[in-house]
Amino acid sequence: MTGQIAVVLVDDQLLVANNLQTCLESFPDIHVAGIAISGEEVLEKLPVWNPQVVLMDMQMPGGMDGVTATQQVKSRFPAIQIIGLTNSADEGRILGLLRAGASGYVRKDASGEVLVSAIRAVASGQHYLDAPPTIGSGNSAEELSPRETDVMLQMAFGRSNKEIAEALTITEETVKSHVGNLLAKLHLENRTQAVVYALKRGLVSLEELG
């Protein structure tokens, strides 16, 4: 069908990948061009499949993990857009995924409609961050003090408390205090959620994270 978005699925569990394929191809504008069970396999077969979007499982055991596979795909095939598939508990991997060049991520418990919305978005050059509803809602960043906003942006760039303290000419204890305050104000649980919040609110871009 003309105008379909070609998608490749990367998941070490074929049953999961086959179910995803069935779900995605129930939408007329989506075509699954191939399924790979590893990062190594997808790198080998991408020139044949020639997809616009790759759905990359972040939790593949052994061999090349999802973040490394994302880095390799973007290095060799920069025009291909990548969406990470991750559990909501995998927040520690999300920033690595985005810094590796992914255009976004979707939680594995998301609906088919959400996944297809993500595919359509990244295929058209946009980003898609499937954060839990609590991230990006609630209190506004406008309620943060200027210094708390500075600290949040420093966190977004992956800097440690020590590095933030040096950059802002304050003590590490003061940084810890600001981090605790901004998380409480925004009803967030950890630093990764703060970075995702900053991304969703447009306070920092994925390009700046790279």
Beta strands, then each sheet from edge to edge (+ up, - down):
strand 1: 5-10
strand 2: 30-36
strand 3: 53-57
strand 4: 81-86
strand 5: 104-107
strand 6: 128-129
sheet 1: 2+ 1+ 3+ 4+ 5+ 6+
end
